[in-house]
Amino acid sequence: MRTFGTTAASSTLSFLVGVSAGAALAAAATITLGDTLLAPLIGPIPFGALPVGAFLGGLLTTWPLYLVATRGGRTSIATMLLAGVAFGAVAGAVMGLFSYLSNDRQLRDLAFWSLGSLGGATWTKVTAVFPLIFPMLLATPFLARGLNALGLGEAEAYHLGASGSISHACSRN
């Protein structure tokens, strides 16, 4: 079954798998709890904490979802999608709780973060995320062939020489 074999469908895959929900939940926690719990202890939260928190939230979401979907060395796409949708629903509920608990400024920050505002973008903030982005840009040409094959679907990737797992697709170029 080729449900996600197209490029248009693959762009929505991060939303279905729950990676975006994990990143948004971590960003909401950073905005709401960072000022409330951490600021009295360590002072003002640095501006780089929000993108780092969102990245770590997406990363920490991906790992358990992958473990839930993998049994006996095989990853079930259907199980991963169902677990991701379930996690997305739970994350949305917790983000609603964060919205309820936030003050006026935090609520405004949550709204602008959710809508993708670039209003607060500065070159200082770009340089803060540059150490995370630059290695990924360097690795992209080496991973492109395996990831493109995997984007066609598991069966097509296997016939092109890449196995069904992402790590094998990335290592075989």
N, C-alpha and C positions, 0 to 999 in steps of 0.2 A: 504494500500500500504506500503510495507516494503522497502522503499528506503534506509534508514539509520539504518537498524537493525543489521548490522554486525560490528564487532570490527574494521575492516580495514576502513570501511566508516566513523565510528564515529571519527577516528583520524583526518580526513579531515574536520570535521564539524566546527571546530573553524575558519577555513579559509573561509568556505562558509557563516557562520553567520556574519562575519565581525569583530570578536574579535581580530584576528591577525592583521587585517588592522588598527584597532584603536590603538593597541599597537605599531605597526610600525610607524604610523603617530605621535604618542606622542614621540617616541624615536627620530624620525627625527626632530621634533620641539625642543626637548631638546638639540640635538647636534647642530642644526643650530642657533636657537634663543637664546639658553643658553649662548653661547659665545658672541653673538652680542648684545643682549639686557640686560641680567642679569649680566654678568661679570663686566661691568663698574659700576654697582650699588652695588653689594654685594661682588665682588672679584671673585676668581676662583670658578667655579661650582664644588661642591664635586662629587667624583666618584660615590657615591650612587644615584645621581640624575637620571642617565639614566635608571637603572632597575626600580626605583620607578616611574619614568615618564611613562615608557612602561606599567607597571602594572596598573597604574591609567588610562592610555589611553584605555587599554583593558576593564577595569571595567566601565569606562564612556561610552564606546561604547555598552556594553552589555545591560545596563539599557534602553536606548531609543529604541534599537532594540526589546527588550522584550515588551516594552510598545506599540510599533507599531503593534506587532504581536498578542497582547492579546486584545480580545473584548468579553465583557460579561463573564469574568472569564475563557474563553477558549483560549488557545494559538494555533494559526495556524502555523504549521511548515512550510507550503508553503510560507506564508507571511513573516515569519522570514527569510527564505532562500533568498527570493527575495529582501527583504530590506537589508540583509547582503551583497549580491552580489552587489547591487547598492552602498552601503556605501563603499565597497571595491574598486569599480571603482573610486569613488570620492576621497577616501584616497590615492589611487595610483597617481591620478593627482596632488594632493596637495604635495605628497612626491616628485614628479617630479619637482614641483616648488621649494621646499626646496633644491633639488639637484642643480638646476640652480642658486639659490641665494647663495649657500655655497661657501666658499673659498676652497683652495686645501686641507688643513688638514681636514676640516669638510667633504668634499666629500669623502676623504679616510675613515674617521670614519663611514660615512653613508654606504659605500660599505662593510666594514668589519662587521658592525652591521647587515646588510641585509643578508650577507653570513653566519653569525653565528660563527665568529671567536672567538676562546678562547685564542688568542695570548696575550691579556692583562689580563687574569685571574690571580688573586693572592689570597692568603689566606685572605688578608685584605678585598677584595671585596666579598669573600664568607661569611665572618662574617658580612658584611653589609647587605646582603639579608637573612641571617639566621633568623632574627626576623620575616620575612614574611613567610618563608618556614616552620619553626618549628611548628607553630600552625596548619598549613595545614596537616603536617605529623601526628600530634596527632589526628586530626579530621577524617582522612581518614578511620580508622577501623569502626568508628561509622556511617559513611555515605555510606560505601561500598555496603551494601545490597540494599538500596533504589536506588543508582545510577546504580548498575548492572541491577536491574529490569527495570529501565528507559532506559538503553542502549538497551534493547531488543525491544523497541518500546512502544508506548502509550497503545495499547490494551493489550499487554502481561504484562506490568507493572500493569495495572488495575486489571488483573486477578490474579496477584501475591500479590495484596493488596496495591500497591502504585498507587496514582492517577497520572494524566498526567502532573502535574506541578512538577518542580524540588524541590521546597520547601517541598511539601508533601512527595515526594519520600525520601528526606533526613531525614524527621522527623519520618517516619515509618520504624523502623528497626526490 
